Amino acid sequence: MTTSPQAPVDDADRTDRPKRVLLAKPRGYCAGVDRAVVTVEKALETYGPPVYVRKEIVHNKHVVETLQDRGVIFVEETDEVPEGALVVFSAHGVSPAVHEEASNRNLRTIDATCPLVTKVHKEVNRFAREDYDILLIGHEGHEEVEGTSGEAPDRVQLVDKAEDVDKVDVRDPSKVVWLSQTTLSVDETMERVDQLQERFPDLQAPPSDDICYATSNRQVAVKAMAAECDLVLVVGSQNSSNSKRLVEVALQAGATDAHLIDYADQVDDSWLDGVATVGVTSGASVPDVLVLQVLDYLSERGWGDVEEVTTANEKIAFALPRELRKDLDENPESPSSVR
């Protein structure tokens, strides 16, 4: 990752300061990810392997590989699932067309879509019924964007980069609304909104924030510590949108350097040269065991002093999908989650 444009700090000045780690809180698993992973674990325990999952259940390499070892088969599309088999839809959500295809193939489905993504889907349907043009701020090709757009493909236009704003074509400038992918940077989203507002002064906002509370909370925690950090390590996978945003937020908020890693052994020791304060956080799809491994790695190299930087306490939890709850209720002796 590139460093932010900051005045260089003399190495001697930095090494004169004690080595320490600032550990962001909140970090790691959000309620939607926890629900999705437990859903797959419970499906394995209740129905036995194989359990098919369309796309990665969450965007984390460790989680996906661990579930594969237990008998989960990840597929790209539902036509790869044997007719009549069980398939779980990922936390990122799917379009009505995917539900229809699964029904046509007589698949048993469990929908592990995050409830906050489902909320955005409902907003798309509502504004489409009211005949609005919907400008969806998000990253092209992301699974969440594909699922959300699929709710009303004739009404939704994707706005990803700044140049996309000029390409937007609406029928009635007085009936335009913006919605967003839940895992974006808050700052990035509002930058697009401001650009859209210049073109469409009557642009309406969603009824509530679409940026997920967990995404926002993790960004706030990174901002709170970034300016004190010579290096920020973000634990998360390359295909995790919210994890990548944390690297960007750290640099924008004053961190000298920041990197995204899946595992502790991906830390390059050269990153630690002349570093006194290391910030550590993780994306919303990352189990905390991976963060603890990074802390152990740093401790072995002299960064044993860990201070937690707390900006919020999350207490949100989501019920498991109703399709799974029904079978669990009928089989109260079924084994509990290993998590």
Secondary structure, DSSP 8 states (H G I E B T S, - for coil): ----S-----HHHHHHS--EEEEEES-S--HHHHHHHHHHHHHHHHH-S-EEEES-SSS-HHHHHHHHHTTEEEESSGGGS-TT-EEEE-TT---HHHHHHHHHTT-EEEE---HHHHHHHHHHHHHHHTT-EEEEES-TT-HHHHHHHTTSTTTEEEE-SGGGGGG---S-TTSEEEEE-TTS-HHHHHHHHHHHHHH-TT-B--SS--S-HHHHHHHHHHHHHHTT-SEEEEE--TT-HHHHHHHHHHHHTT-S-EEEESSGGG--GGGGTT--EEEEEE-TT--HHHHHHHHHHHHHTT---EEEEES----------HHHHHHHHH-TTS-----
